[in-house]
């Protein structure tokens, strides 16, 4: 039986706060990132401030009924994981920029906004951080493939499939570092890529994913993997910005993007 769970927010303002925290990245102007911009709440310019790279999650390790999250930020920066309910986990990066926080697990996925503060400047991570009940940590990224914290693999392994209402899709996963690979949908080639130095890959599909069961295969150096995905158009969440559905493949998340669209992230926790 498929169980449907919803991540609830008490008000639209709570959602707005989460979007601002989780998807802000850093200050922008019409030309892109402004490395010398002052924080929004400072009330003054900071013309001599240097660029602060957004904080990142690099790994996740389950510890009983919690998950230990490790990442990088500016050295000595304060690090915050904030939930839309107001709950927050606080930590501090060391002299090398490494930080560690322990997040409790729940019966359903939990969303957080990741941010860091240094010398009065606050910079947000680019995306939502989601922690699943099994202890997986995932960065949900609007218009891009999800980044699942997972070790590399000697053979190609899909970790997530993202698609929007038009069917535009992205496959993300891991394989051996530097390996070339290709993606097929219903036996037709739909994209090629190469893993980076960390063994991660993302492949944007050349054609839309149509609704219905789709056979998706990734193959390359080290082997291949095939799954059958039931493509269902993204469903608008009700009562909050995200709807979580447990499927045979893993958690499916329908979530609202900053532009007002809805994106689906199908995690492949149960895929073999």
Backbone as a ProteinNet text record, in pm:
[ID]
protein_1_A
[PRIMARY]
XXXXXXXXXXXXXXXXXXXXXXXXXXXXXXXXXXXXXXXXXXXXXXXXXXXXXXXXXXXXXXXXXXXXXXXXXXXXXXXXXXXXXXXXXXXXXXXXXXXXXXXXXXXXXXXXXXXXXXXXXXXXXXXXXXXXXXXXXXXXXXXXXXXXXXXXXXXXXXXXXXXXXXXXXXXXXXXXXXXXXXXXXXXXXXXXXXXXXXXXXXXXXXXXXXXXXXXXXXXXXXXXXXXXXXXXXXXXXXXXXXXXXXXXXXXXXXXXXXXXXXXXXXXXXXXX
[TERTIARY]
84.8	0	87.9	53.6	127.2	70.5	159.6	118.2	149.5	55.3	73.9	83.7	190.5	209.2	232.8	187.5	206.8	288.1	375.2	452.8	375.3	319.3	226.8	294.4	240.1	283.6	161.3	179.9	66.6	13.8	96.7	51.1	135.8	84	161.3	289.1	286.3	406.7	518.7	482.7	585.4	653.4	576.1	633.3	724.2	680.7	761.3	895.4	893.5	1017.8	1110.4	1054.7	1137.1	1197.3	1118.6	1171.1	1284.6	1265	1369.1	1497	1481.4	1599.2	1665.7	1583.8	1640.5	1685.4	1624.6	1652.6	1714.1	1749.1	1804.8	1943.5	2025.7	2162.4	2245.7	2249.8	2310.9	2253.5	2293.8	2232.7	2255.7	2155.6	2165.9	2130.4	2172.3	2116.8	2077.2	2043.1	1996	2104.9	2232.3	2340.4	2385.5	2331.5	2370.9	2411	2510	2549.7	2625.8	2606.2	2678.6	2769.5	2895.1	2981.6	3008.3	2983.5	3010.4	2884.8	2773.1	2646.1	2641	2570.4	2549.6	2432.6	2425.8	2311.7	2185.3	2073.5	1946.5	1908.6	1949.6	1906.8	2011.5	2116.6	2221.4	2189.7	2111.2	2074.8	2185.3	2297.9	2405.7	2484.6	2556.6	2635.4	2762.7	2821.1	2946.6	3040.5	3089.5	3165.8	3295	3347.7	3474.3	3456.9	3333.7	3310.6	3343.6	3405.5	3439.4	3326.7	3339.9	3239.4	3238.2	3120.5	3103.8	3033.6	3102.2	3045.5	2934.5	2818.1	2708.7	2749.7	2694.8	2726.3	2672	2732.3	2691.7	2688.5	2603.9	2606.3	2688	2782.7	2869	2842	2792.6	2769.6	2664.4	2606.6	2506	2526.4	2525.1	2544.2	2442.1	2366.2	2263.5	2327.4	2275	2319.9	2197.3	2151.1	2031.9	1909.8	1844.4	1723.8	1754.1	1876.3	1917.1	2011.8	2044.9	2140.9	2244.1	2371.7	2481.4	2512.4	2495.4	2519.3	2652.5	2734.1	2862.3	2869.1	2935.5	2943.4	3053	3046.7	3146.6	3078.6	3146.6	3100.1	3224.4	3205.6	3319	3381.5	3514	3577.7	3522.6	3490.7	3441	3300.3	3230.4	3094.4	2997.2	2892.3	2782.6	2693.7	2654.1	2574.3	2439.1	2334.2	2198.5	2116.4	2048.2	1947.4	1812.9	1730.6	1604	1485.2	1393.1	1268.7	1162	1061.5	957	873.2	879	805.6	876.2	998.2	1074.3	1185	1180.7	1287.2	1418	1529	1658	1767.2	1860.8	1980.6	2098.1	2179.7	2286	2422	2520.6	2656.6	2754.8	2880.6	2983.9	3088.7	3130.6	3235.2	3370.5	3459.2	3591.5	3683.5	3810.3	3904.5	3921.5	3890.2	3901	3767.7	3662.5	3532.3	3443	3480.6	3398.9	3302.7	3179	3080.2	3006.9	2940.5	2865.4	2744.6	2628.1	2505.2	2431.6	2358.3	2282.7	2134	2063.8	1921.4	1840.1	1732.1	1648.9	1569.8	1546.1	1464.6	1317.6	1230.4	1086.3	1022.3	893.3	821.5	799	828.9	813.2	929.8	955.2	1065.7	1050.1	1163.8	1164.4	1244.6	1193.9	1259.4	1331.4	1446.8	1523.5	1578.2	1601.7	1679.8	1817.7	1921.7	2058.9	2118.7	2177.7	2239.7	2361.7	2444	2559.3	2566.7	2625	2641.9	2785.6	2846.1	2983.3	2995.5	3035.8	3056.7	2935.3	2816.8	2694	2634.7	2701.8	2648.7	2592.1	2472.8	2408.3	2394.2	2436	2428.4	2355.2	2257	2177.9	2228.5	2209.8	2240.5	2143	2182.1	2098.4	2013.1	1894.8	1803.3	1748.5	1649.3	1597.7	1683.1	1703.7	1762.7	1649.7	1641.8	1540.9	1610.4	1562.4	1611.7	1499.8	1524.7	1421.9	1421.8	1314.7	1308.8	1420.8	1476.9	1585.5	1721.7	1725.2	1850.2	1921.9	1861.6	1922.2	1904.5	2006.6	1999.7	2001.6	1909.9	1892.3	1877.8	1950.1	1928.7	1832.8	1713	1615.6	1647.1	1668.6	1714.4	1616.7	1564.7	1467.3	1530.9	1465	1512.3	1635.7	1673.7	1793.5	1769.4	1864.8	1852.4	1883.5	1816.4	1842.1	1983.8	2044.5	2177.4	2161.8	2175.3	2159.8	2297.5	2307.7	2435.4	2455.2	2543.2	2566.8	2709.3	2769.2	2904.6	2904.1	3023	3029.2	3007.9	3001.4	2970	3055.4	3098.8	3179.5	3097.9	2966.8	2877.8	2775.8	2720.2	2623.2	2502.9	2463	2349.4	2269.3	2143.3	2054.6	2010.3	2010.4	1967.6	1838	1809.1	1687.6	1651.8	1522.7	1471.7	1382.7	1412.6	1334.1	1263.7	1139.1	1070.3	964.7	928	829.1	700.1	609	477.9	486.4	589.5	604.6	674.7	722.1	790	939.6	992.7	1137.4	1201.6	1297.3	1350.4	1501.4	1548.5	1691.1	1713.6	1812	1850.9	1979.9	1987.4	2110.9	2149.2	2279.5	2326.5	2475.8	2530.3	2673.7	2725.3	2853	2924.7	3072.2	3159	3301.5	3344.3	3431.6	3476.8	3533.1	3488.3	3536.5	3474.3	3375.6	3315	3216.1	3214.1	3114	2992.1	2873.4	2751.5	2642.7	2541	2427.5	2296.8	2190.9	2057.9	1962.4	1884	1782.3	1646.6	1544.5	1406.8	1326.2	1265.3	1190	1275.1	1400.3	1497.5	1550.9	1515.6	1566	1664.6	1778.8	1879.4	1824.7	1838.7	1784.4	1888.7	2013.6	2115.5	2244.2	2353.1	2484.1	2554.2	2646.4	2718.5	2845.2	2914.8	3036	3038.4	3077.5	3080.8	3196.4	3178.3	3283.8	3385.3	3477.1	3583.4	3530.2	3410.3	3349.5	3260.9	3249.1	3167.4	3020.6	2984.1	2843.6	2813.7	2688.5	2646.1	2504.1	2475.2	2338.1	2321.5	2207.9	2178.3	2042.4	2040.2	1913.7	1861.3	1737.5	1680.7	1648.8	1675.6	1656.1	1510.4	1424.8	1281.4	1203.4	1081.7	998.9	961.8	947.7	896.2	744	687.2	541.9	483.5	359.6	292.4	278.3	284.5	273.7	401	402.6	523.3	634	751.8	865.8	983.6	1044.6	1163.5	1284.9	1356.5	1471.6	1596	1696	1818.8	1939.5	2032.2	2160	2268	2359.1	2464.1	2594.1	2702.9	2833.6	2941.4	3057.3	3168.7	3129.4	3139.1	3109.8	2976.1	2889.4	2762.9	2644.8	2527	2404.4	2301.2	2200.6	2088.4	1961.9	1854.8	1726.3	1615.1	1525.3	1409.1	1285.3	1170.3	1043.4	981.2	966.3	912.2	772.8	676.4	541.7	541.8	544.1	548.9	408.5	390.1	263.6	293.2	219.9	246.7	251.3	339.3	349	213.4	187.2	61.1	78	-2.2	11.3	-8.6	83.7	67.2	-52.6	-115.8	-226.8	-189.8	-206.7	-176.2	-29.5	53.3	195.8	269.5	401	478.3	522.5	498.5	546.3	449.1	440.9	361.7	457	460.6	549.5	468.6	504.4	435.2	536	513.2	603.1	562.2	650.2	625.7	718.7	698.5	789.2	935.3	960	1096.9	1160.6	1078.2	1126.9	1032.8	1074.8	989.7	980.3	857.6	831.4	788.4	854.4	825.8	774.8	650.8	598.3	612.7	690.2	720.2	714.5	680	665.6	801.2	829.6	954.3	934.3	1042.7	1028.3	948.5	952.4	878.1	730	683.6	542.3	505.4	602.4	575.6	581.3	556.9	565.2	662.4	752.7	852.9	840.7	861.1	859.9	1002.1	1037.9	1163.5	1132.3	1164.2	1144	1277.9	1286.3	1405.7	1402.1	1519.3	1527.6	1591.8	1542.1	1597.4	1573.2	1463	1429.7	1469.7	1536.2	1572.9	1698.1	1703.5	1819.1	1874.1
-119.6	0	124	219.5	345.2	438.4	496.8	588.8	730.7	819	959.3	1039.9	1120.3	1206.9	1347.9	1445.6	1584.6	1658.2	1742.3	1827.1	1955.5	1979.1	2090.2	2218.2	2330.1	2461.1	2533.6	2606.8	2671.9	2789.3	2850.7	2967	2987.2	3073.3	3104.7	3177	3254.2	3326.7	3231.5	3117.1	3020	2965.8	2942.9	2896.6	3002.8	3129	3237.4	3245.8	3225.6	3229.5	3117.1	2997.4	2884.7	2908.8	2961.4	2989.4	3089.6	3194.2	3296.7	3238.6	3149.3	3093.6	2987.1	2898.5	2782.6	2808.5	2903.2	2919.7	3053.8	3130.8	3261.9	3257.2	3160	3150.8	3263.8	3378.2	3499.8	3615.1	3737.2	3852.7	3850.6	3897.7	3901.9	4039.6	4065	4176	4122.6	4207.6	4158.9	4088.9	4112.9	4048.9	3918.4	3884.3	3759.3	3781.5	3702.6	3710.9	3840.3	3899	4019.6	3983.9	3949.7	3908.7	4018.3	4145.5	4252.7	4307	4235.3	4286.4	4272.9	4365.5	4358.6	4267	4203.4	4120.2	4203.2	4137.3	4208.7	4282.7	4230.5	4291.8	4385.8	4420	4502.2	4650.1	4692.5	4832	4918.9	4859	4938.1	4854.9	4921.9	4852.6	4798.1	4700.5	4643.8	4634.9	4749.4	4752	4673.4	4647.8	4577.2	4430.9	4387.9	4249	4156.4	4043.8	3947.7	3850.8	3774.5	3674.7	3563.7	3525.8	3414.7	3301.3	3193.2	3076.7	3017.2	2983	2927.5	2799.3	2774.4	2650.5	2529.9	2415.8	2291.2	2176.2	2077.5	1948.9	1854.2	1784.6	1694.7	1547.3	1516.2	1375.6	1363.8	1245.4	1215.9	1072.7	1054	920.9	898.2	790.4	762.2	719	775	742.5	711.3	586	549.5	619	700.2	769.8	913.3	936.2	1068.1	1050.4	1161.3	1157	1266.1	1229.3	1324.6	1384.9	1515.8	1587.1	1660.6	1647.3	1716.7	1799.4	1912.7	1997.2	2098.9	2197.6	2303.2	2439.2	2536	2673.6	2760.9	2890	2977.7	2943.8	2944.7	2915.1	3002.5	2937.6	3002.2	3061.1	3032.2	3082.8	3006	3074.1	3007.4	2940.2	2817	2738.3	2709	2721.6	2702.6	2616.4	2516.3	2439.8	2479.2	2549.1	2598.4	2530.9	2482.4	2423.9	2532.5	2517.3	2618.6	2633.2	2535.6	2543.9	2631.6	2675.1	2756.2	2680.6	2548.8	2467	2494	2500.1	2527.5	2445	2399.4	2332	2424.8	2450.8	2549.2	2485.6	2533.1	2483.3	2587.9	2549.4	2642.8	2567.7	2628.9	2570.4	2588.6	2493.3	2504.4	2590.5	2594	2680.2	2640.7	2516.2	2470.7	2481.4	2527.9	2543.2	2422.1	2323.4	2202.9	2217.8	2168.3	2172.2	2039.6	2018.8	1894.1	1925.1	1877.6	1891.2	1757.8	1730.8	1606.3	1639.1	1584.4	1611	1487.3	1504.1	1388.9	1338.5	1209	1149.4	1151.1	1146.5	1145.3	1040.3	1020.4	920.3	964.1	1090.2	1143.2	1236.4	1267.6	1358.1	1493.3	1552.3	1683.4	1781.4	1903.2	2007.6	2106.1	2153	2253.4	2356.5	2475.9	2574.6	2580.1	2570.6	2573.6	2711.9	2772.6	2903.2	2914.8	3014.9	3044.7	3195	3237.1	3379	3403	3505.3	3541.1	3692.9	3750.2	3893.5	3973.8	3928.7	4000.1	3969.5	3892.4	3855.2	3713.7	3696.5	3566.1	3520.9	3397.8	3340.3	3207.3	3187.9	3065.6	2966.1	2838.7	2733.3	2742	2689.8	2693.9	2568.3	2574.3	2460.9	2428.6	2338.5	2285.2	2166	2149.2	2026	1938.5	1817.3	1722.2	1602.2	1561.5	1442.3	1339.8	1222.6	1119.1	1033.5	957.7	873.7	770.6	731.2	633.1	696.9	831	899.4	954.7	947.9	1008.3	1159.2	1231.1	1377.2	1414.9	1503.2	1538.7	1689.3	1749.3	1889.1	1895	1951.7	1970.3	2101.7	2096.3	2213.7	2245.5	2365.4	2405.9	2407.7	2341.2	2338.4	2254.4	2174	2091.5	1958.8	1869	1740.3	1746.7	1663.7	1657.8	1607.6	1657.3	1611.5	1525.9	1394.7	1300.4	1273	1285.7	1258	1106.6	1056.8	913.4	889.3	776.2	745.7	712.2	716.8	681.8	531.8	489.2	349.9	304.7	180.5	127.8	113.6	98	86.9	199.5	239.8	349.8	320.2	420.2	405.3	534.2	527	642.8	664	790.7	824.4	902.5	979.2	1060.3	1095.2	1117.2	1163.9	1284	1396	1518.4	1550.4	1597.9	1645.1	1747.1	1830.9	1936.1	1903.9	1999.6	1974.6	1950.6	2005.5	1985.7	1854.9	1783.6	1656.5	1667.9	1790.6	1806.5	1735.5	1646.8	1562.6	1567.3	1535.4	1526.8	1400	1320.7	1201.1	1232.2	1200.5	1223.9	1097.2	1081.4	962.2	960	840.7	822.9	706.9	711.5	604.1	624.7	549.7	567.7	706.8	774.2	907.4	906.6	1002.7	1015	919.6	841.1	742.1	807.6	761.7	805.5	715.8	772.3	692.6	753.6	673.4	718.6	678.9	752.5	725.9	695.6	589.5	552.1	552	597.1	592.9	514	404.9	316.3	277.6	240.9	189.1	293.4	418.2	524.5	612.3	642.3	725	866.1	912.8	1044	1135.4	1090	1177.6	1103.9	1180.2	1126.4	1222.7	1169.9	1254.5	1183	1248.1	1192.7	1232.9	1142.6	1175	1271.2	1350.2	1442.3	1368.9	1444.6	1384.5	1314.5	1353.7	1290.5	1172.7	1145	1032.4	1064	1191.4	1230.5	1265.6	1242.5	1282.6	1336.2	1423.5	1467.7	1466.7	1417.4	1409.9	1473.9	1580.5	1641.7	1565.1	1517.6	1436.2	1521.9	1467.9	1542.7	1551	1465.5	1470.2	1457.1	1508.1	1508.8	1367.7	1350.5	1225.2	1227.5	1137.6	1132.6	1053.9	1086.5	1018.1	869.7	789.7	645.3	575.2	441.2	366.5	386.3	423.1	446.8	361.3	290	210.8	301.3	326.8	416.1	335.3	351.6	273.4	366.1	347.5	417.2	310.4	330.6	231.9	303.4	235.1	292.2	204.9	263.6	189	128.9	-0.4	-66.5	-136.2	-116	-187.9	-101.3	-141	-67.7	-89.5	-1.8	-12.1	23.6	-48.3	-22.4	-20	76.1	86.2	112.9	89.4	127.1	234.7	354.1	468.8	500.8	509.4	553.5	706.2	766.8	911.8	967.8	1045	1112.5	1261.8	1343.2	1487.4	1541	1637.7	1695.7	1738.8	1702.4	1734.8	1854.9	1959	2075.6	2035.2	2071	2039.5	2114.6	2055.4	2121.7	2140.2	2261.3	2288.2	2310.1	2325.5	2346.5	2343	2362.7	2368.5	2234.3	2124.3	1994.7	1883.5	1787.7	1666	1547.4	1462	1346.4	1218	1136	1009.9	896.3	793.3	678.3	581.6	559.2	468.7	348.1	244.5	128.3	163.6	272.4	312.2	396.3	459.4	551.6	670.2	771	887.8	971.7	1009.1	1104.1	1235.2	1345.4	1476.8	1568.7	1617.4	1722.5	1852.7	1945.4	2065.2	2190.9	2300.8	2429.7	2495.9	2545.7	2616.2	2765.5	2841.7	2985.3	3059.2	3010.4	3077	3044.4	2960.6	2926.9	2798.4	2731.9	2604.4	2489.4	2369.6	2249.3	2152.7	2100.3	2005.8	1876.6	1765.1	1634.1	1581.5	1535.5	1466.1	1325.1	1227	1087.2	1032.1	1004.7	943.9	793.9	736.7	594.4	513.9	532.3	460.6	310.7	271.7	129.3	65.7	139.8	85	-2.5	-105.4	-195.9	-204.8
0	0	0	-81.4	-85.7	19.3	100.5	205	162.5	181.4	146.8	274.9	281.8	397.6	347.5	420.8	381.7	487.3	437.6	526.6	543.2	659.4	676.8	722	677.5	722.2	776.6	886.1	949.1	869.5	786.4	712.7	589.9	497.8	377.9	413.7	523	562	602.2	662.2	698.2	574.5	469.8	343.6	284.4	290.4	235.1	306.4	437.9	513.9	469.8	451.5	410.2	273.5	180	46.2	54.2	134.5	146.2	204.6	303.2	368.5	282.4	223.7	156.2	15.3	-52.2	-193.7	-227.7	-126.8	-155.6	-214.5	-174.4	-221.4	-164.2	-229.6	-180.1	-260	-228.3	-292.5	-442.7	-518.5	-662.5	-713.5	-837.6	-911.9	-1048.2	-1142.1	-1271.2	-1350	-1316	-1387.7	-1322.5	-1206.6	-1142.4	-998.3	-950.8	-810.7	-784.6	-667	-626.2	-508.8	-533.9	-423.2	-322.2	-357.9	-263.5	-198.2	-212.2	-159.1	-8	53.5	197.4	225.4	344.3	378.9	383.1	355.7	343	470.1	585.6	711.4	770.6	694.2	751.8	745.9	643.8	631.3	576.1	535.9	479.5	380	291.8	191.4	253.7	187.5	233.6	113.6	64.8	-58.9	-54.2	66.1	72.9	113.2	129.3	168.9	53	82.2	-21.2	-45.6	-152.1	-186.6	-82	-38.6	52.9	-20.6	-36.4	-102.9	-17.3	-76.4	3.8	76.1	192.8	264.7	190.5	217.4	150.5	249.3	218.5	287.9	201.8	262.6	187.1	214.4	333.7	367.3	475.8	484	586.5	633.6	764.6	821.4	931.3	916.2	1017.1	1148	1257.1	1391.4	1475.9	1474.9	1549.7	1494.7	1578.6	1535.6	1491.4	1446.4	1397.6	1280.5	1215.3	1105.3	1127.8	1118.2	1133.9	997.3	986.2	861.6	871	768.5	763.6	636.6	643.4	525.5	535.1	445.2	443.4	441.8	498.9	504.6	517.9	532.7	555.7	691.4	702.8	831.9	943.9	1054.6	1176.2	1162.4	1053.8	1036.2	1125	1169.9	1240.8	1136.7	1162.1	1067.3	1130	1048.5	1098.8	1003.7	1059.1	987.6	1046.7	969	1019.7	955.1	1036.3	986.2	980.6	893.2	882.3	1008.6	1096.4	1222.6	1324.5	1291.8	1384.2	1454.5	1448.8	1507.9	1434.2	1506.7	1444	1510	1428.4	1475.1	1446.6	1547.2	1535.6	1555.1	1479.3	1491.8	1443.5	1434.1	1391.9	1310.7	1200.3	1118.3	1188	1169	1229.4	1141.9	1175	1104	958.2	924.5	785.2	711	781.5	717.5	727.4	804.5	819.1	936.6	918.1	1025.7	1034.5	1148.6	1170.4	1257.2	1215.1	1292.1	1291.5	1398.4	1409.2	1406.3	1305.9	1288.5	1326.1	1402.8	1438.6	1318.6	1316.2	1210.4	1251.1	1150.4	1174.2	1084	1099.2	1021	877	845.9	711.2	681.7	556.2	524.5	593.1	630.2	694.4	609	596.7	519	610.5	562.9	635.3	537.5	587.8	516.5	580.3	500	549.1	524.6	626.5	610.1	699.3	668.5	753.4	773	886.1	916.7	959.1	899.5	932.2	930.6	1042.8	1054.9	1008.5	1049.8	1018.2	882.8	801.3	669.8	675.6	619.8	615.5	470.7	444.6	310.5	319.8	232.9	233.4	130.1	159	62.4	-53.7	-166.3	-285.7	-292.4	-234.8	-237.3	-99.8	-95.9	29	70.7	197.7	248.4	299.2	247.8	294.6	357.6	474.2	543	545.1	488.8	480.1	606.6	630.4	750.1	758.5	644	644.8	670.5	677.6	707.3	586.9	468	350.3	353.3	310.5	300.1	152.8	114.1	-26.5	-38.6	-132.2	-165.6	-284.3	-262.2	-368.9	-438.9	-571.1	-644.5	-757.5	-756.2	-857.3	-995.5	-1091.6	-1228.5	-1250.4	-1152.8	-1163.9	-1092.5	-1106.5	-1042.2	-894.3	-816.3	-672.9	-648	-541.3	-500.9	-375.7	-394.1	-284	-224.5	-91.5	-25.8	-20.5	-105	-112.4	-159.5	-119.5	-166.5	-314.5	-375.9	-517.7	-534.4	-657.8	-687.9	-805.4	-803.1	-913	-1040.5	-1025.7	-1141.6	-1137.5	-1253.2	-1255	-1165.5	-1089.3	-998.1	-995.7	-1034	-1027.2	-882.8	-841	-705.1	-701.9	-808.5	-811.7	-955.5	-977.1	-1106.1	-1078	-1142.8	-1127.9	-1258.8	-1248.7	-1368.7	-1330.2	-1429.6	-1405.9	-1480.8	-1483.6	-1544	-1693.9	-1757.5	-1901.7	-1935.1	-1832.1	-1853.5	-1867.5	-1860.9	-1866.1	-1749.2	-1778.1	-1672	-1658.5	-1538.1	-1506.8	-1425.6	-1466.2	-1392.6	-1318.9	-1191.9	-1116.8	-1041.5	-1022.3	-954.3	-937.5	-918	-895.4	-979.5	-1006.5	-1075.3	-1043.7	-1108	-1085.9	-1133.3	-1061.1	-1103.1	-1245.6	-1325.5	-1462.9	-1561.5	-1519.4	-1609	-1704.8	-1829.6	-1924.8	-1915.4	-1940.8	-1932.2	-2020.1	-2045.3	-2124.4	-2057.9	-2090	-2034.6	-2148.5	-2131.4	-2228.5	-2160.8	-2230.3	-2182.7	-2283.9	-2238.8	-2329.2	-2449.4	-2421.2	-2517.9	-2615.5	-2600.3	-2686.7	-2608.4	-2668.3	-2602	-2578.1	-2453.9	-2417.5	-2352.7	-2342.6	-2286.3	-2255.8	-2250.9	-2216.9	-2121.6	-2042.1	-1948.5	-1903.9	-1812.3	-1753.8	-1607.3	-1522.8	-1380.7	-1350.8	-1243.6	-1203.1	-1116	-1059	-978.9	-854.6	-809.5	-692	-730.1	-860	-904.4	-921.8	-929.3	-945.2	-1090.9	-1130.3	-1264.4	-1261.3	-1356	-1384.1	-1534.8	-1580.5	-1723.4	-1748.3	-1826.5	-1867.6	-1988	-1979.9	-2087.6	-2208.7	-2325.8	-2450.7	-2491.9	-2435.9	-2464.8	-2335	-2337.4	-2217	-2174	-2044.5	-1989.1	-1997.6	-2074.8	-2085.9	-1970.1	-1934.7	-1824.1	-1853.8	-1747.6	-1760.7	-1719	-1724.1	-1685.9	-1788.1	-1743.6	-1831.1	-1783.7	-1876.2	-1846.8	-1864.5	-1756.4	-1759.1	-1726.4	-1811.6	-1797.8	-1805.2	-1714.1	-1720.2	-1734.4	-1827.3	-1851.4	-1884.6	-1858.4	-1886.8	-1829.2	-1805	-1750	-1614.9	-1603.4	-1477	-1471.8	-1572.6	-1571.9	-1609.3	-1562.9	-1594.7	-1485.5	-1484.1	-1391.3	-1466.9	-1436.4	-1503.7	-1400.7	-1414.7	-1327.4	-1412	-1353.9	-1417	-1329	-1386.6	-1313.9	-1364.7	-1273.3	-1308.1	-1304.3	-1423.9	-1432	-1413.6	-1308.5	-1278.7	-1274.8	-1350	-1348.6	-1205.7	-1179.7	-1045.4	-991.7	-867.3	-803	-710.5	-727.5	-638.9	-493	-405.9	-263.6	-206.2	-107.2	-38.8	107.5	158.1	297.4	327	225.5	246.9	115.3	116.7	-7	-61.2	10.6	-35.5	0.5	-87.4	-64.2	-76.4	23.6	24.9	11.3	-86	-110.6	-111.9	-34	-32.4	-142	-239.2	-351.3	-338.9	-420.3	-414.5	-443.3	-519	-550.4	-439.9	-358.4	-256.8	-244.9	-171.2	-151.4	-277.4	-311.4	-419.3	-352.7	-391.3	-333.7	-443.4	-430.9	-517.8	-440.1	-492.5	-414	-499.9	-432.3	-499	-514.6	-635.5	-661.6	-635.7	-622.7	-595.7	-701.5	-826.9	-933.3	-935.3	-842.1	-836.3	-906.9	-969.8	-1035.4	-936.3	-986.7	-904.3	-970.3	-893.5	-942.4	-864.2	-933.2	-868.4	-856.9	-738.2	-716.2	-668.8	-752.7	-714.9	-666.4	-536.7	-481.9	-508.7	-530.9	-568.5	-458.1	-337.3	-222	-232.1	-295.7	-303.7	-434.1	-524.6	-655.6	-642.2	-721.5	-724.9	-865.6
[MASK]
++++++++++++++++++++++++++++++++++++++++++++++++++++++++++++++++++++++++++++++++++++++++++++++++++++++++++++++++++++++++++++++++++++++++++++++++++++++++++++++++++++++++++++++++++++++++++++++++++++++++++++++++++++++++++++++++++++++++++++++++++++++++++++++++++++++++++++++++

